[in-house]
């Protein structure tokens, strides 16, 4: 590969918390990052579904902060109005769960609805191939390095296409999650949150009661348990929605019928078995991978993994530049 400059372009594949944390660390060191995301928006599971007047944080429900780095990030986001406390030591994005991630993404060029399927080695670095056959570089330059900030089962074939071997990713296991979004004309009785360690449901929350949300119309998010989700994994969303509502109705103790109801499947929802390391980096190929799969099923884990990879990349790329001079 060619020598590096402090403005060498780096490809970030995945616009969730991990990828953006890595991008911010690289950007601070002067590297130009271009981000590719297969979905219509940034944030990964920090996602909000919009349906008419309804809003549902249908992925991650909140985040917590245990370490100094993420606490500092939350303090900044709170000061900027993107984050607010919800209950106990938890926080949510305002006005939607992904607000802090969108704020992080605003400083970068993000290429949406583009699924990168392979990396091609060329003189000077890497070209990216997407699912519709397009080839991506950065203003005519190959990417000097790449970050795979996607679930481990998606990162493995990308790494293999580049000749990289990250065996720790093979150990990662995820639990799926079926999510039900339901809205009502009237306010339902009872608390705003329910959490269950076992049974068909794991979580119910009155999304409209979160800070910065409109209290009406009444909107609920219901998460099935991993076991229930696995049992019904290959059903369609239309088949799952009424089944999940019947489970939720007994918890909510209501005869009300949703005016709107939709289900969404998260195939890689919650990390059950992490990798042996928080992130991986191949200095020779200049390819790394990060995600919550390295540290555990928390938003902070994704942030720490991405920031950690970004730090080691800055150090490693600096050493490569120095050796070439």
C-alpha positions in Angstrom: 0.0 0.0 0.0 1.0 3.6 -0.5 2.3 6.0 2.1 -0.2 7.9 4.2 -0.9 11.5 4.8 -2.9 13.1 7.6 -5.8 13.6 5.1 -5.8 10.1 3.7 -9.4 8.9 3.3 -10.8 6.2 5.6 -14.0 4.3 4.8 -16.4 3.7 7.7 -18.9 0.9 6.9 -21.9 1.3 9.3 -23.3 4.6 10.6 -24.2 3.4 14.1 -22.7 4.5 17.4 -19.5 2.4 17.0 -18.7 3.6 13.4 -19.3 7.2 14.3 -17.2 7.1 17.4 -14.3 5.7 15.4 -14.9 8.4 12.7 -14.8 11.2 15.3 -11.5 9.9 16.7 -10.0 9.6 13.2 -11.4 13.0 12.1 -9.8 14.6 15.2 -6.4 13.3 14.0 -7.0 14.8 10.5 -8.1 11.8 8.6 -10.9 12.3 6.1 -13.8 9.8 6.8 -16.6 8.8 4.4 -19.3 6.7 6.0 -21.5 4.1 4.2 -24.8 3.0 5.6 -27.2 0.4 4.1 -30.3 1.9 5.8 -32.2 5.1 5.1 -30.7 6.8 8.2 -27.9 6.8 10.7 -28.0 5.3 14.2 -28.3 1.5 13.7 -30.6 0.3 16.6 -30.8 3.9 17.9 -33.7 4.1 15.6 -37.1 5.8 15.5 -40.0 4.7 13.3 -42.3 7.4 12.0 -45.9 6.6 10.9 -48.0 9.6 10.4 -48.2 11.5 13.7 -46.7 8.5 15.6 -43.1 8.2 16.7 -41.6 5.0 18.1 -38.0 4.4 19.4 -38.3 0.8 18.2 -34.7 -0.3 18.8 -32.6 0.6 21.8 -34.8 2.2 24.4 -32.2 4.1 26.5 -28.5 4.2 27.3 -26.5 4.4 30.5 -22.9 5.7 31.2 -20.4 3.8 33.4 -17.1 5.1 32.0 -15.5 8.5 31.9 -15.4 8.8 28.1 -19.1 8.2 27.5 -20.1 10.3 30.5 -18.2 13.2 28.9 -20.0 12.5 25.6 -23.4 12.5 27.3 -22.6 15.7 29.2 -21.8 17.4 25.9 -24.9 16.1 24.2 -27.0 17.1 27.1 -25.6 20.6 27.0 -26.4 20.8 23.3 -30.0 19.6 23.9 -29.7 16.2 22.2 -29.9 14.0 25.4 -32.1 14.1 28.5 -32.3 11.9 31.6 -35.2 9.5 31.7 -35.3 7.3 34.8 -32.7 6.4 37.4 -29.3 6.6 35.6 -30.6 6.2 32.1 -30.7 8.7 29.2 -32.6 9.1 25.9 -31.9 11.1 22.8 -34.2 14.2 22.3 -36.5 14.4 20.4 -35.7 10.9 19.3 -33.4 8.2 20.6 -30.9 8.7 17.7 -30.4 12.4 18.2 -26.8 12.2 19.5 -25.8 9.9 16.7 -27.3 12.2 14.1 -25.3 15.1 15.7 -22.2 13.0 15.4 -22.9 12.2 11.8 -23.5 15.8 10.7 -19.8 16.5 10.3 -19.3 13.7 7.8 -20.3 12.7 4.3 -22.7 9.8 4.9 -23.7 7.7 1.9 -27.1 6.2 2.8 -29.0 3.2 1.4 -25.7 1.7 0.2 -24.8 -1.8 1.3 -21.1 -2.5 0.9 -20.6 -6.1 0.1 -16.8 -6.4 -0.5 -13.5 -4.6 -0.4 -11.0 -4.7 -3.3 -7.3 -4.2 -2.9 -5.8 -1.7 -5.4 -2.6 0.3 -5.5 -2.9 2.8 -2.7 -5.6 1.1 -0.6 -9.1 -0.1 -1.0 -12.1 0.3 -3.3 -15.6 -0.7 -2.0 -18.2 -2.6 -3.9 -21.9 -2.3 -3.1 -24.9 -4.6 -3.5 -25.9 -3.0 -6.9 -22.5 -3.3 -8.5 -21.2 0.3 -7.9 -17.6 0.8 -6.9 -16.8 3.5 -4.4 -13.6 5.5 -3.7 -13.1 9.0 -2.2 -12.8 11.8 -4.8 -10.8 9.5 -7.1 -8.6 8.1 -4.3 -8.7 4.6 -2.9 -9.4 4.4 0.8 -6.2 4.1 2.8 -8.1 2.1 5.5 -11.5 0.8 6.4 -13.6 0.3 9.6 -16.2 -2.4 9.6 -18.7 -1.1 12.1 -21.5 -3.7 11.5 -22.8 -6.8 13.4 -20.2 -9.5 13.6 -22.0 -11.9 11.1 -21.9 -9.0 8.5 -18.3 -8.0 9.3 -16.9 -11.5 8.8 -17.6 -11.8 5.0 -16.4 -8.2 4.5 -13.2 -8.9 6.2 -12.7 -12.1 4.3 -13.3 -10.3 1.0 -10.2 -8.2 1.9 -8.1 -11.1 3.0 -8.4 -10.2 6.7 -8.9 -12.8 9.4 -10.7 -11.8 12.6 -11.3 -15.2 14.3 -12.7 -13.6 17.4 -15.8 -12.4 15.5 -16.8 -16.1 14.9 -17.5 -16.4 18.7 -20.0 -13.6 18.8 -23.7 -14.6 19.3 -26.8 -12.5 19.1 -30.3 -12.7 20.4 -33.0 -11.6 17.9 -35.9 -9.3 19.0 -39.3 -8.8 17.6 -40.6 -5.3 18.4 -44.3 -4.2 18.3 -45.2 -0.6 17.8 -48.7 0.2 18.9 -50.6 3.6 19.2 -53.9 4.5 20.8 -56.4 7.3 20.9 -56.8 7.1 24.6 -54.2 7.0 27.4 -53.6 3.5 28.8 -53.5 3.1 32.6 -50.5 1.9 34.6 -46.8 2.7 34.7 -44.7 3.9 31.7 -42.3 1.0 31.7 -42.4 -2.8 32.3 -39.4 -5.1 32.3 -39.5 -8.9 32.6 -36.6 -11.3 33.1 -38.5 -14.2 31.6 -41.7 -14.9 29.7 -42.8 -13.9 26.2 -42.1 -10.2 26.7 -39.0 -8.5 27.9 -39.9 -4.8 27.8 -42.9 -2.5 27.3 -42.6 1.3 27.4 -44.9 4.3 26.8 -42.7 6.0 24.2 -44.9 9.1 24.3 -43.9 9.6 28.0 -40.1 10.0 27.2 -38.6 13.4 27.6 -39.0 15.7 24.6 -41.8 13.6 23.1 -45.4 14.7 22.3 -47.6 13.1 25.0 -50.3 12.5 22.5 -51.0 10.4 20.6 -50.3 7.5 22.9 -47.4 5.4 21.6 -46.0 2.1 23.0 -43.0 0.0 22.2 -43.1 -3.7 23.1 -40.1 -6.0 22.9 -40.5 -9.8 22.8 -38.1 -11.9 24.7 -35.2 -13.6 22.9 -36.9 -17.0 23.3 -40.2 -15.8 21.9 -38.4 -13.9 19.1 -36.4 -17.0 18.1 -39.5 -19.2 18.1 -41.3 -16.8 15.7 -38.2 -15.5 13.9 -39.2 -16.3 10.4 -42.8 -15.2 10.6 -43.8 -12.1 8.7 -44.2 -8.8 10.5 -48.0 -8.9 9.7 -48.2 -12.3 11.4 -46.2 -11.3 14.4 -48.0 -8.1 15.3 -51.3 -9.5 16.5 -49.5 -12.3 18.4 -47.3 -9.8 20.2 -50.3 -7.6 21.0 -52.2 -10.5 22.6 -49.2 -11.0 24.9 -48.9 -7.2 25.6 -52.7 -6.8 26.3 -52.5 -9.0 29.3 -49.7 -7.0 30.8 -51.3 -3.7 30.1 -54.7 -4.9 31.3 -56.6 -3.1 28.7 -59.4 -3.8 26.2 -58.3 -0.9 24.0 -57.4 -1.8 20.4 -54.4 -0.1 18.8 -55.3 2.5 16.1 -51.9 1.7 14.6 -49.9 -1.5 15.0 -46.7 -2.7 13.2 -43.9 -5.2 14.0 -40.2 -5.0 13.2 -37.6 -7.8 13.5 -34.1 -7.1 14.8 -32.1 -10.1 13.8 -29.0 -8.9 15.6 -30.6 -7.2 18.6 -28.7 -8.1 21.7 -25.2 -9.5 22.1 -25.3 -12.7 24.1 -21.6 -13.8 23.6 -19.0 -11.2 23.1 -15.7 -11.4 21.2 -12.5 -11.9 23.2 -11.5 -8.3 22.5 -13.3 -5.0 22.3 -12.3 -4.4 18.7 -9.9 -5.8 16.0 -7.3 -4.1 13.8 -5.0 -5.5 11.1 -2.2 -2.9 10.7 -0.8 -4.5 7.6 -4.1 -4.4 5.7 -5.3 -1.2 7.5 -8.7 -2.8 8.3 -10.5 -2.9 11.6 -13.8 -3.8 13.1 -15.8 -2.5 16.0 -19.2 -2.8 17.6 -21.1 -3.6 20.8 -20.1 -7.3 20.1 -16.7 -6.5 21.7 -17.9 -5.3 25.1 -21.5 -6.2 25.6 -25.1 -5.2 24.7 -25.0 -1.5 25.6 -24.9 1.7 23.6 -21.8 2.7 25.7 -20.1 -0.6 24.6 -20.5 0.4 21.0 -19.1 3.9 21.7 -16.1 2.5 23.6 -15.4 -0.1 20.9 -15.5 2.5 18.1 -13.5 5.1 20.0 -10.9 2.4 21.0 -10.5 1.3 17.4 -10.2 4.9 16.3 -7.4 5.5 18.9 -5.4 2.5 17.9 -5.8 3.3 14.2 -4.5 6.9 14.7 -1.4 5.5 16.5 -0.9 2.7 14.0 -1.3 4.9 10.9 1.1 7.5 12.5 3.7 4.8 12.9 3.3 3.7 9.3 3.7 7.3 8.1 6.8 7.8 10.2 8.4 4.6 9.0 7.8 5.6 5.4 9.4 9.0 5.8 
